[in-house]
Amino acid sequence: MAGGNVGHGVVVDLSQGFRWIAPDWSRRALWAGASATWAELTEAGRPFGLRLPTDPSSGAFATSGGMVATNAAGPRSVRCGSVRNWVEGIEIISADGEARRIERGAGSGERFLLSPDQRRLVEARFPKTRKNSAGYALDRFAASGDELDLLIGSEGTLAIVTAVEWRLEPIPADAAGVALGFDGLERLADAVPYLVALNPSAVELLDRTLLDFVRDAGATTLPDGLECLLLVEFERETAVAARGVVGDAVRGLRDQTALVATAVDRSGLEALWAVRRLASPALARLPETRRSLQVIEDGCVPLERLGEYIAGIRAASGRRGVPVAIFGHAGDGHVHVNALPDVTTPGWCEALGGLYGDAAELLLALGGTPSGEHGVGRLRAGLLERFYGSDVMTLFRDLKQTYDPRVIMNPGVIIPPPDWTPLADLKVGREVMQIPEDIAHRLREVERTAGWATPKLELASPNP
Ligand SMILES: Cc1cc2nc3c(=O)[nH]c(=O)nc-3n(C[C@H](O)[C@H](O)[C@H](O)COP(=O)(O)OP(=O)(O)OC[C@H]3O[C@@H](n4cnc5c(N)ncnc54)[C@H](O)[C@@H]3O)c2cc1C
């Protein structure tokens, strides 16, 4: 997402030989090779009533190694957190070629330590957001003392993850939910914390900017005038409990909502959430001149600032003349923003750069982080110093130096190069690298059909 896996160096391909799963159902755990996907783990656990509760929307192709590397999250993170909470151990290959296992609770082996002053610095400088995948998780390391917390979210810059031990949870027996429409963004400031206090398993947001695309594609009968829609899921051990809490949600927000539609079971929820699934096809039907670019797509703010963040992004989008579609994980104060510039308009790239800068300023002002779950990759590496300050950045560099003194592990990610510019390697624009026509065409198809699981080397084969 953030250009973390597209550098100029050697690509390490783990697709062969790392796609195994070794379950231990009695411990509700399993070891998985680095390229076993979220979907494969889910499939393995389902007959035993178990699952990895963190559920990235990219689960069909997100690998165990990639999820650990980015500290991935998903709609259900509002209740279960990011994957960090579910990793019991990992196996790695270090920069000097050593293979070793790192387990939860095993400490850091004194490889890297924080002094009391450094702990205070970390406490003061890290954002108070519910999610954060920007930079090394020194806050989590300070709390646990576990080397594992340094490696989770390190985006391939400290070591290569070859296997992961996942802790699984029993799948709750029942679920119910509600779709709530609001006619003003300011209502989110009270509504979202109220819903989060009811212990939901998901609180997802579709902003007006996205609802308009879905409506224009003729895909929904939602009424006009909604500023945003919240899709809320509650999982409980009984149907009565699940339906009861939906009632609490509806009653508690009665004066605030412009639309209420409830679902009493999992199949009802499927129907209610169909509007979210219509978003990708609607965006894929954009005219050929308009591209959906994920360059400010991962900002996360403290829960009570979410309405301000969305309003600020909308205003910046209007100022810069770059339309956006906003959606995502409202319950964590975290939304995805797809920028949709017309790439045939002169100056579109500069306008996009302006929007990138505006979004960073906004996140700084609101106490946010530039990445809630995708990582900073190459796209956001150069922002870290502004968010954390130079002293924390020095700690990040010390950590990198400890694990990878020759800077051979994913160079340019997290620690930016001296000549860093954020939009240097976009897939469209004047300076884009020329690739053969047939491969470019197939890549465009992947984009249009959201076929991200397609192995990229297949695109270059004569008969894909
Ligand atoms: C349509 C779409 C939807 C998405 N939805 C979500 C979502 O809901 N939640 C979410 O968190 N993310 C989401 N993502 C982003 C991304 O898919 C996830 O972060 C995913 O977990 C990354 O795993 P991957 O296997 O795709 O890794 P890649 O994207 O290939 O790599 C991600 C980073 O991890 C590093 N890496 C990969 N494997 C290893 C390894 N074995 N060892 C060390 N480093 C490694 C790479 O170098 C890179 O820096 C989405 C992406 C897309 C395209």
The ligand as an ORCA input file, in Angstrom:
! r2SCAN-3c Opt
* xyz 0 1
  C      -7.506     -3.668     -1.391
  C      -6.627     -3.624     -0.176
  C      -7.213     -3.656      1.083
  C      -6.427     -3.601      2.241
  N      -7.039     -3.671      3.464
  C      -6.274     -3.669      4.578
  C      -6.883     -3.774      5.881
  O      -8.101     -3.860      6.039
  N      -6.055     -3.775      6.967
  C      -4.695     -3.695      6.836
  O      -3.994     -3.707      7.846
  N      -4.114     -3.588      5.634
  C      -4.851     -3.588      4.498
  N      -4.236     -3.510      3.278
  C      -2.762     -3.376      3.213
  C      -2.016     -4.736      3.175
  O      -2.669     -5.644      2.351
  C      -1.874     -5.357      4.533
  O      -1.159     -4.483      5.392
  C      -1.211     -6.731      4.536
  O      -1.196     -7.221      5.861
  C       0.173     -6.736      3.987
  O       0.525     -8.096      3.752
  P       1.101     -8.544      2.357
  O       1.372     -9.985      2.469
  O       0.194     -8.069      1.287
  O       2.476     -7.731      2.376
  P       3.086     -6.753      1.305
  O       2.116     -5.691      0.952
  O       3.724     -7.526      0.225
  O       4.252     -6.107      2.192
  C       3.970     -5.152      3.177
  C       5.275     -4.778      3.897
  O       5.702     -5.894      4.683
  C       6.996     -6.327      4.276
  N       6.962     -7.797      4.334
  C       6.127     -8.623      3.662
  N       6.390     -9.905      3.991
  C       7.409     -9.883      4.890
  C       8.120    -10.897      5.594
  N       7.861    -12.196      5.429
  N       9.121    -10.520      6.436
  C       9.425     -9.200      6.604
  N       8.770     -8.205      5.959
  C       7.788     -8.549      5.111
  C       7.187     -5.774      2.868
  O       8.535     -5.569      2.585
  C       6.424     -4.467      2.957
  O       7.217     -3.475      3.540
  C      -5.012     -3.530      2.125
  C      -4.429     -3.525      0.849
  C      -5.215     -3.571     -0.284
  C      -4.546     -3.559     -1.627
*
